[in-house]
Amino acid sequence: MAVARLTLDPSFAVGPVDRRLFGSFVEHMGRCVYTGVFEPGHPRADPDGLRTDVLDLVRELGVTTVRYPGGNFVSAYRWEDGVGPAGDRPRRLDLAWRSIETNAFGLNEFMRWAGLAGAEPMMAVNLGTRGVAEAAELVEYCNVDGGTAAADLRRKHGVTRPHDIRLWCLGNEMDGPWQIGSRTADEYGRLAARAGHAMKRVDPSIELVACGSSGADMPTFAAWEATVLEHAYDQVDYLSLHTYYDPERYDDASFRASAVHLDAAVDAVLATADHVRARLRRTKYIRLALDEWNVWYQSRLVEPEDRGIEDTPALIEDDFTVTDAMVVGNLLISMLRHADRLAVGCQAQLVNIIAPIRTLPGGPAWRQTIFHPFAHTARLARGTVLRPALTAPVMTTGRYGDVPAVDAVATHDGTRLTVFAVNRGTAPVTLHLDLRAFGGHTPGEHVMLAGDPHLTNTAAHPDRVTPSVHRSTTEVLLPPVSWHAIGFTTEETS
């Protein structure tokens, strides 16, 4: 049997685990909001129409940050449509997804939901069809106590205390020709700088995320980031990166090794940002927000212009397999590996839309396979990320050549050590853990997700794929296409 060896030392520190890495994304798209998080009349809905069964699963998932309201949706959205008396709100044609937006759920409903979910909001402003004034006014509505027109309007709407939203996105995927109001890098960079300046005049304590490339395979990748930062470096704190992985776009081995692509994309964006930092002679480092990422069967998407206008269309409700869950777990490993500079992560999306949580209108909610590696990583990844010394057998991929079949990272919070590992190959591997640098250790919980790579969870069989729990050891059998969280309680080291 093939063997992999992993050695850990507390001196091999990457950086602290930022809790914002375990974020998600709620967009007014398909059934994410309507019949997802919000369904008045559902047997499990609260008096505000929020589905409590979904809220229970969101809390179990461990989501820390939620980006809202888009996504492509935000680039033609008027935030004013979604506040005030629900009966007075207009029905609009959403240009992003060619569906009817009723505006029954808006900003204040989302903030009530986020509070119940225990999640920090990450609010996006429309820089597609709107601009500086509207962005600044939205910050005023959300974060100013009172005594101004926008703040007093919020109070009139029944929200007396400010929402105090700290994290803001300056638009969405503005490099994409599919985006309503898309722009060149120069156009967007100048607009982001002006909007960011005005928004921080309203509230200097907010943090701003500029749009990076909507994917590392875009023809303008890296050049876009450099140009945007040339204009907006001083105003922004983060640069976004979006990446999705389609099981049907590449050979099976390349899909299973998708984290190789994410590693390279993150490194490329950081190198670009640091080049601009050096050229502008700044001391501040830009951090990254991976605020859209997931497995997505994107090749199955029916484009908006090829569909009729619908009220709440069921869009990209993919059923995820064990293989998909392993890839999601591996992408989380990659994110932790870059914890020194990658500070925000938002898995897209939270409910129904390529999501860890699925629902039926009027019916149950259930966990998809990808729910499990996310939930356990969010629960167990604490303290400091450690970079392991790892030797592993290789697997051959069509896109990346030969890559390690085993990938891993670890976290340590002073007493608890957790190794997150995947076997992305098709043969079992024995993993030997060398923990001598930690003195004594007591075996803890080993959570494993494995099995038939093609199995999914459904409404009829919601628990067909669930993790198994074992006692940890320093010699671990990693079945093919499997994800693992291997825990130990350790003595504090000097």
N, C-alpha and C positions, 0 to 999 in steps of 0.2 A: 504493500500500500504506500502511496505517496505520503511524504512527510513535509510539514511546514514547521518552522521554528520562530518563535516570537520572544524577544527579550525586552523587558521594560526597566526603566530607571527613572526615578523622580526628577533627575536633572535634565531629562530630555523633554522639557516642557514647551508646548506650543503657545498656550495662553489660556485665560479663563474661559469657561463655558458661558457664553452670553445666552440668557434665557430667551431672548428674542429670536434665536435660531429656530425655535419650535413654534413658528407662527403658521397661519393659514390665510385663507383668502375667501371673501364672500363678495361675489359680483352679481349684479342684476342681470343674470344670464340664465336662460333655461329655467330649471326648477331649483336653483340654489337657494333663492330667497322664498319664492312663492311655492308652497307645498314642500319646502325644504326646512328652513329655520322658522318660517312664518306660515301658519295655516289656521286662521280663525275657524272655529267649528270642529276642528279635529278633536277626537276624544282625549288627547293628551295636551291640548292647547291650554295655556294660562289665560287669564282675562284679557291680556294684550294680544292674544293670537300667537304667542310664541310656543313652538312645540317643545314641551318639557322632556319628551323622550330623546329628542335631538340634543337638547342642552345637556342631558345626563351623559350622552356619548361624547360630546365636545369636551366636557370636563374630564372624562376618563381618558380621552385622547391626549390631554395635557397641553392643549393649545395655549400659547402665551400671548400672541399678537395676531390680530386679524386685519388684513388690508381690505379697504372698502372705499367706494362702491364699484370699483373696477380698476384695471381691466379696460378692454376696449369700450365698454359701456360709458366710462367716465368722460370720454372725449367729445360727447355731444350732450352731456347731462347738465341740467339746471338744478343745482342743489335746492333752490327755493321751491321747486315743485314738490319736494318730499317733506316739507315742514308745514306746521299749521294744522287747522282742522282737517281731518281726513276727507270729509265730505266735500271740501272746497278744492281738493287737489286735482289737477288736470290729468287726463289720460293722454299719453304722448306715444308717438311712434319712435321706438329706439332704433337709431340708424345702425348701430353696431351689429345687432343680431336680428334685425327686421322682425321685432316682436312688439306687442303693446305693453307699455309700462304704465301700470295703474297708479303708481306712486302711493299705494296704500301703506307701503313700508319705506321709510326714509331715514334721515339722519338721526332723529331723536329716538325712533324705534330701534335703530341699530345700536345706539349708545345704551339703551336699556338692556338690550340683548347681550351686548359685550360685558356689561356689569354683571349680569347673571352668569355668564360663561367664565368670568374671571380673566378676561382677555384684554390686553391693551389695544386700543384702536390705532390703526395706521391709515390715515385719511388721505385720499387722492383728490387733487384739484384738476379741473378741466382746463387744459392748455391747448385743446384742439380747436374748439369753436369759441372759447372765451379767453380771458387773459388776466392781466395784473389786477385790475380793480375787483373782479369777481373772486379771485383767489384770496386777496387780502380781506375782503368782506366776509368770506367764509371763516377765516381765522378769527375775525372779530366776533362773529356770531357764536363760535364755539368757545372762545377762550377769554373774552373780556367780561368782567363781572356785570357791569351795567353802566348806564349813563351815556351810551352811544346808541345810534339807531339800530344797528345789527344786534347788539347785546340786549337791548330792550325788546327787540322782536322775539328773541329766544325766550325771554322772561314772559312775554305775552303768550307764547306757545306752551307755557306751563313748566318750563325748565328754569328754575330760579338760580341754580348754581352753574358756573361755567363747566363745560365738559373737560377743559384742560387737556386737550389732545397734544401730545408731545411730538409725534412722528408724522411727517407729511410727505407725500409723493408729488413731485412736480410733473403731473401728467402721466401718460402711459404709452410706451412703445412708439414714441413720436417718429422713429426712423422707419416705421412700417408703412408701406403704401396702402395697406388695408385700413389704417387708422384714420378715423375722421379728423381732418385737419392736420395730417402729417406734415412734417417740415424737414428742411435740410438741417444738417448739424449746426451750421452757423445761425440759421433762423431760430432753432430751438435753444441753442446755447444762450443767445442774447435774451430770449424771452424768459428762460429759466432764471437767469441772473436778475432780471428786472422783477419778476414775480417773487423770487426768493428774498430780494431786498425789501420789497413792500411787506411781505408776510412777516419778516423778522422785525420790521418797524412796529407792527401790531403787537407781536409777542416775541421778544428777543430770545426766549428760552426754548423755542421750538427747534427740532432737528429736521433737515430737509434732505430728500432723496432725489437726485437727478436721474433722468432716464438714460441708462446706457443702451447698448444694442439690445434689440428684442431677441437676439440669438447669436451665438458665436459663429454660425454659418452664414450670417448676413454678409453681403459683399462689402459693406462699409464697416465691418467689425474692426475695432481698435482705432481706426481713423475717426469714427463717430465719437468715441469716448474722448479721444485727445482734443478734438475741436470743441466739444461741449465743455470740457473742463477748462480749456483756455479762456472761455467766457465766464464760467460760473464757479470756478474753483473756490473763491472766497465766500460765496454764499451757501454752498452745499456741504453736507457732512458725509453723505453716502452716495454711491453710484450704483444703480440697479443692474442686475444681470438676470435674464430670463433663459430658461433652458428646459426643453421637454424631450423625452426619449420614446420613440415609436418602435414597438416590438416588430412591426411589419416593414420597417424601412430599411433595415440592415440584416445581415445574417444573424443567427441566434447567438453565436458567441460574442459578436460585437455588441448586441443589445445587453447581454449579461454583464459586459464590461463597460457599461455606460459611464460609470464613475471616472474612468480614464479621461473621457471627454470633459467632464465637469472639472476635474483637477486642472487640465490644460487651459480651460476657459477662464477659471478664476486666476490662475497665474498670469495669463495674458492681460487681463483687465488690470490687475494690480501693477504689472510692469508699466502699462500705459499710464496709469494714474501717477505712478512715481516719477516717470519721465516728465510729466507736466509739472509736478511739484518741483523737480530740480530746475526745469527751465524757468519757472516763475519765481524761483528762490523763496519758496514758502516753507514753513516749519510744520504745518499741519499735514497729517496723513489722511487721505480719503479712505474710508472703509466701504465695504461692499454690502449691498442688500440683495440677496438672491430671492427677490420677492415674487417670482413665479417659477416653480419647478415641479416636475412630476413625470411619471410615465403617462403617455397619452397616445392612443391609437389614432394619431392625427390624420393618417392617410384615409381614414373612413369618414372624415368630416365632410358634410354637405355645406358648401359655402352659403353665406346669408343671401346672396343675390340669386341663388338657385332654389330658394324656398319661398313659399307664400308667407304672408304676414299672419302670425299666430299670437294668441294671448300668452300662454305659458308653454312654449315648445319644450319637449324633452330632448335637450341637446347633449351630445357627447357623454352619455351615461354609460361609460365603459365598465365592463365586468373584469376585475383584476384577478390574476392567477398567483400561484405561489412564486413563480418566476418573477412576476412584476413586484411582489412584496420583497423578494431578495434584492432586486435592483433598487427599490426605494430605501431599504436598509443600507445598501452600499453608498447611495447618494448622501445619506445622513452621515456616514463615516467620512466621506470626502468633505462635507461641510465642517465637521468637527476638526478635521485635519488642518483646516484653514482658519481656525478660531481666532488667531491673532489679528486677522483683518476682515474676515467674513463675520458680520455681527448681527445680521437680520436674515431670516429665512421665512418664506411664505409658501407652503405647499398649496398648489392651485388644483382644485378648489376644495372647500370644506364639505359640502353636501351635494350629492347627485352629479355635479359636473366633474368628471374624472376625479372622484372624491373617495376618501376613506369611509365616509358615511353615506348610506343610501336610504331613501324613503319611498313609500308608496303613498299617494294622496289618500287621506282618510285611513291609512293602514300603518304597518309597522315601520320601524327604522332598524337598520342592521349595520354591522361592521364588515367592510370589505377586507380582503387579505392584507392590503397595504396599511390598514389601521394599526396592525399589531407591531411592526418594527418601529413605527413612529411613536406610538404610545409608550413602549418600553424604553426607547432611547430618550424621550422627553422625561421619563420618570427617573432613569438611572444615570444619565450623563450629568454629573455634578462636579464642581471644583475646577480642576486644571486638566486640560487636554494634554496627554502624553503621546509623543511620537515613538512608536515601537521600532526596534530593529527587527526586520522580518525577512526571512528567506522562505520561498515557496516554490512549488512546481509551477511551470508556465502552461498557459493555454494559448492556442493560436486563434486569432480573430481576423476577419476580413478587413476591418477598418483600422485597427490599431496594431496589427502585427502580433508578436508574442507579448503577453502580459501575465503578471502573477495570477494564478488561479485563486489564491487566498488574499484578501485585503482585510486590514484591521486598523483600529485605533483604540486608545484607552483613555479613561478619565479617572482622576483620583482626588478625593475631597478631604484627605487627611486620615480617614479611617476606612473608607470604602473605595475599593479598586474595581473598575468594571472594564472588561475587554469586549469591544464590539467587533465581531468578525463575520465575514461571509466566505463561503465557498462558491465561487461563480463558475466553477467547472462542472463537468459531467461525471467525474469519478470522485469517490470519497478520499478525504485527506485527513491524516492524523496531525493535529496541531499540538506542539509541545510549547508550554508557557514557562519561560525562565523568569521567576519573580524573586530571585535571591536578593535584589537590591532593596526589597521591602521588608527584610527580616522575616518574622513569622507572619503567616496568613492563615485565616480560617476559611474553609470553603463556604460559599454562599449559594446563591440561586443562579442556575444556568437556564436561561430562557432560549428555546430553539424553535424556529419556524422552518419546517421541512416537509417533504412528502411529494406526492405526484405534482410535478411542475405545472400541470395544466388545470388543477382544481381551482374553483372559485367558490365564493359564498353568494347565496341568493336569498330572496325573501322566503322561499320554501325551505332552504337549508342554510340558515344564517351562521351556523357554527361548524360548517363542514371543515373549514380551515381555521384552526386555532393553535397558538403556541403550546408546546409541551414544556414542563418545568422539571429540572433535574438538579442534583447536587453538583456543584462545581468541582472540577479537578484540574490539575495542571497538564493533563494529557487528554485532549478532547477529540472525539471523532466528529468530523464535519461531513455530513452526508452531501451528496451532489446538490447544487442549487439550494443552499440553505443559509439562513441568517441566525446569528447567535449574540446573546449578551451574557457574558460569563463573569460572575461577581465573586469578590473575596473581601473579607474584612481584614484589614492589615493594621499592624502596629504603626504608630506615627514614626517617621524617620527623621533623623537629625540632618 
